[in-house]
Amino acid sequence: MRDTISGMSPWLEVAVAIALAVGVVGLVVPVLPGLALMWAAVGVWALLDGGGAWRWATFAIVTVLAIVGTVAALTLSGRKATDAGAPWWALILAVVGAVVGFVMIPLVGIVVGGVAGLWLAELIRLRDPRTAWDTTWAALQGYGLGTVVQMVAGIAIVLVWCVGVVLS
């Protein structure tokens, strides 16, 4: 069954909408890929039935939004931590902690492991638990801000896709 407006099966548009919804959840739950999933879903949508100018324009805008959201999320927590004095190797230990946490504790392990890794690295460097926590707290604030930026980008992706569906 094909939709006469867009030429696309309504079930496929529903599948893309579900993928976008899962992507939005992934912006808050760090186990799911979030913006990457949303970007891929819109890319698949643009490819189906030969694309078209509106679909490719929609995908281009979504690509920019996904890149901006991802880069902001990755840099904000690191930037806040380095502004608070953390060296690059402490951030690497935070990433290692995030990976270990991801493996050991489903859903929240990536955040718990990243925080623990950064705090331990700063504790080793500074030898003061309170000062180590100050740097870690700054990184958490950056992570929270990055999550907000990703959420804004994710909501914008959904809205841009909805407009693209109507126009294509």
C-alpha positions in Angstrom: 0.0 0.0 0.0 1.5 3.4 -1.0 0.7 6.8 0.3 -0.4 8.9 -2.7 1.0 12.1 -1.2 4.7 11.1 -0.7 4.8 7.9 -2.8 6.2 6.1 0.3 4.6 3.2 2.2 2.9 4.6 5.3 4.5 1.7 7.2 7.9 2.9 6.3 7.2 6.4 7.5 5.9 4.9 10.7 9.2 3.0 11.0 11.2 6.2 10.5 9.0 8.0 13.1 9.6 5.1 15.6 13.4 5.3 14.9 13.3 9.0 15.5 11.4 8.5 18.8 14.0 5.8 19.9 16.7 8.3 18.9 15.2 11.0 21.2 15.1 8.5 24.0 18.8 7.7 23.2 19.7 11.4 23.8 18.8 10.8 27.5 19.7 7.1 27.9 23.3 6.9 26.8 23.1 3.2 25.7 21.1 4.1 22.6 22.8 6.0 19.7 20.6 9.0 19.8 21.5 11.5 17.0 23.3 8.9 14.9 20.1 6.7 14.8 18.0 9.7 14.0 20.4 10.8 11.2 20.4 7.3 9.7 16.6 7.0 9.8 16.2 10.3 7.9 18.9 9.2 5.5 17.0 5.9 4.8 13.8 8.0 4.3 15.6 10.3 1.8 16.8 7.3 -0.2 13.5 5.5 -0.5 11.6 6.1 -3.7 14.5 7.9 -5.3 14.8 10.8 -2.9 13.8 14.1 -4.4 14.8 17.6 -3.8 12.8 18.1 -0.5 14.0 14.8 0.9 17.7 15.6 0.2 17.3 19.1 1.5 15.7 17.7 4.7 18.5 15.1 5.0 21.1 17.9 4.5 19.6 20.0 7.3 19.4 16.9 9.6 23.0 16.1 8.8 24.1 19.6 10.0 21.9 19.3 13.1 23.3 15.9 14.0 26.9 17.0 13.5 26.4 20.2 15.6 24.6 18.3 18.3 27.3 15.5 18.4 30.3 17.8 18.4 28.7 20.0 21.1 28.0 17.1 23.3 31.5 15.7 22.9 33.3 18.9 23.5 31.3 20.6 26.2 32.1 18.2 29.1 35.8 18.0 28.1 36.0 21.8 27.7 34.4 22.4 31.1 36.8 19.8 32.7 39.9 21.4 31.0 38.7 24.9 32.0 38.6 23.5 35.6 42.2 22.3 35.2 41.9 18.7 34.1 44.8 17.6 31.8 44.1 15.6 28.6 45.2 12.3 30.2 42.5 12.7 32.9 39.9 13.0 30.1 41.3 9.8 28.5 40.9 8.0 31.8 37.3 9.3 32.0 36.6 7.8 28.6 38.2 4.5 29.7 36.0 4.6 32.8 32.9 5.3 30.6 33.7 2.3 28.5 34.2 0.0 31.5 31.1 1.4 33.1 29.1 0.8 29.9 30.2 -2.9 30.0 29.6 -3.4 33.7 26.5 -1.4 34.5 23.7 -1.4 31.9 22.1 2.0 31.1 23.8 4.3 33.5 27.3 2.7 33.5 28.7 5.0 30.9 28.0 8.1 33.0 29.0 6.4 36.3 32.2 5.1 34.8 33.1 8.3 33.1 32.6 10.3 36.4 34.5 7.7 38.4 37.4 7.7 35.9 37.7 11.4 35.8 37.4 11.7 39.6 40.1 9.0 40.1 42.4 10.6 37.6 42.0 14.0 39.3 42.5 12.4 42.7 45.8 10.9 41.6 46.9 14.2 40.1 45.7 16.6 42.9 45.7 14.3 45.9 42.7 16.1 47.3 39.2 14.5 47.0 37.4 17.8 47.2 39.4 19.5 44.5 39.1 16.3 42.3 35.4 16.5 42.7 35.3 20.2 41.7 36.9 19.3 38.4 34.5 16.3 38.0 31.5 18.5 38.8 32.6 20.9 36.1 32.7 18.0 33.6 29.3 16.9 34.7 27.9 20.3 34.1 29.4 20.3 30.6 27.9 16.8 30.0 24.4 18.1 31.1 24.8 21.1 28.8 25.8 18.8 26.0 22.8 16.6 26.6 20.5 19.7 26.4 22.2 20.7 23.1 21.7 17.2 21.8 18.1 17.2 22.9 17.5 20.5 21.1 19.2 19.1 18.0 17.1 15.9 18.2 13.8 17.8 18.5 14.8 20.0 15.6 15.6 16.9 13.6 12.1 15.5 14.3 10.5 18.9 13.3 12.6 19.2 10.1 11.7 15.6 9.1 8.0 16.3 9.7 8.2 19.4 7.4 10.2 17.3 4.9 7.4 14.6 4.9 4.8 17.2 4.2 6.8 18.9 1.5 8.0 15.8 -0.3 
